[in-house]
Amino acid sequence: MPEKTARRFAGFGVLTLVTLYGSAAAAEEKKSAAPKMSDAKKIALAVSAGPAEITKNATIIDMTDMSSPKQLRAGMNGWACYAMVNQPMCLDKEWQKWAEAWMGKKQLQLSGPGVAYMLRGDTGASNTDPYATAPTADNQWVVSPAHVMLLYQDPKMLDAYPTDPKSGGPWVMWKGTPYAHVMVPVSPAKAATMPSK
């Protein structure tokens, strides 16, 4: 499943990466960083995204060069950690399903709750539009520090959370879409930021 997901990440193209994980410049940086990193450094990057108890047995996928993602290490616990420059992530099985559905713009079918880690934060995404590629006056572009992401099988559970990322607590990203999820900041010193209008 993780390698299949990686192929779909690549198959959907750089636009997909840019949509969720930053600007075109960031994508170019990721692409150019690939030759400079050894496999050991890529594995270290991937495992920096999640807790050691999960990452030590996770499948590791190199996505520093989106044109040729590859598995660096087979895992045994169903988790996949992705080496992506400036925003590595670790996804459980439900989040891997989510990624496939999101990338293919397909209906999401979860069989339970899902957990994902981005303990190094991200470089920005719209808080309202799952396919926005850059900040606009109304898409609530947000750069998140270290965070955990949660999926609920029942979308009604999301109603308990606000959609405001500036509160310093959990919020719902992409509410009202099939890809809505809860963002949970885990950095005590930093809150999510949004450019002023």
Residue pairs with C-beta under 8 A, 6 or more apart in sequence:
1 78
1 80
1 93
1 96
2 59
2 61
2 71
2 75
2 80
2 96
3 59
3 61
3 71
4 100
5 61
5 80
5 91
5 96
5 99
5 100
6 61
6 63
6 69
6 70
6 71
6 80
6 82
7 69
8 99
8 100
8 103
8 104
9 16
9 17
9 63
9 66
9 69
9 82
9 99
9 103
10 63
10 66
10 67
10 68
10 69
12 103
12 104
13 66
14 24
14 27
14 31
14 66
15 133
16 103
17 27
17 30
17 63
17 66
17 84
18 24
18 26
18 27
18 133
19 125
19 130
19 131
19 132
19 133
20 102
20 125
20 130
21 27
21 84
21 87
21 122
21 123
21 124
21 125
22 86
22 87
22 122
22 123
22 124
22 125
23 123
23 124
23 133
23 134
24 133
26 85
26 86
26 123
27 66
29 85
29 86
30 63
30 64
30 65
30 66
30 84
30 85
30 86
31 64
31 65
31 66
31 67
33 64
33 85
34 62
34 64
34 65
35 65
37 45
37 64
37 83
39 62
39 72
42 60
42 62
42 64
42 72
42 83
43 60
43 72
43 73
43 83
45 64
45 83
45 84
45 85
45 88
46 55
46 58
46 60
46 61
46 62
46 72
46 81
46 82
46 83
46 88
46 90
47 55
47 56
47 58
47 60
47 81
47 88
47 90
48 88
48 119
48 120
49 55
49 81
49 82
49 88
49 89
49 90
49 117
49 118
49 119
49 120
50 58
50 79
50 81
50 89
50 90
50 117
50 119
51 117
51 119
54 77
54 79
54 81
54 90
54 117
55 79
55 81
55 90
57 75
57 76
57 77
57 79
58 75
58 77
58 79
58 80
58 81
58 90
59 71
59 73
59 74
59 75
59 79
59 80
59 81
60 71
60 72
60 73
60 75
60 80
60 81
60 82
60 83
61 69
61 70
61 71
61 72
61 80
61 81
61 82
61 83
62 69
62 70
62 71
62 72
62 83
63 69
63 82
63 83
63 84
64 83
64 84
64 85
72 83
78 92
78 93
79 90
79 91
79 92
79 93
80 90
80 91
80 96
81 88
81 89
81 90
81 91
82 88
82 89
82 90
82 91
86 120
86 123
87 118
87 120
87 121
87 122
87 123
88 118
88 120
89 116
89 117
89 118
90 116
90 117
91 98
91 99
91 114
91 116
92 114
92 115
92 116
93 114
94 110
94 111
94 112
94 113
94 114
94 115
94 151
95 114
95 115
95 116
95 149
95 151
97 108
97 109
97 110
97 114
98 108
98 110
98 114
98 151
98 179
98 181
100 106
101 107
101 108
101 109
101 178
101 179
102 108
102 130
102 179
107 178
108 178
108 179
110 151
110 153
111 153
112 153
113 150
113 151
113 152
113 153
114 150
114 151
114 181
115 148
115 149
115 150
115 151
116 148
116 149
116 150
116 151
117 148
117 149
118 144
118 146
118 147
118 148
118 149
119 146
119 147
119 186
120 146
121 143
121 144
121 145
121 146
121 147
121 187
122 143
122 144
122 147
123 143
124 135
124 141
124 142
124 143
124 144
125 132
125 141
125 142
125 173
126 132
126 135
126 136
126 139
126 140
126 141
126 142
127 139
127 140
127 141
127 142
127 163
127 165
127 171
127 173
127 174
127 194
128 138
128 139
128 140
128 163
128 174
128 175
129 139
129 174
130 174
130 177
130 179
132 139
132 141
134 141
135 141
135 195
137 197
140 165
140 194
141 194
141 195
142 165
142 173
142 192
142 193
142 194
143 192
143 193
143 194
144 165
144 183
144 185
144 192
145 185
145 187
145 189
145 190
145 191
145 192
146 185
146 186
146 187
146 190
147 183
147 184
147 185
147 186
147 187
148 184
148 186
149 181
149 182
149 183
149 184
150 170
150 181
150 182
150 184
151 181
151 182
152 158
152 182
155 180
158 172
158 175
158 180
158 182
161 170
161 171
161 172
161 182
162 169
162 171
162 172
163 171
163 172
163 173
163 175
164 171
165 171
165 173
165 183
165 191
165 192
165 194
166 191
166 192
166 193
166 194
167 191
168 185
168 191
169 184
169 185
170 182
170 183
170 184
170 185
171 182
171 183
171 192
172 180
172 181
172 182
172 183
173 180
173 181
173 182
173 183
174 180
174 181
183 192
185 191
185 192
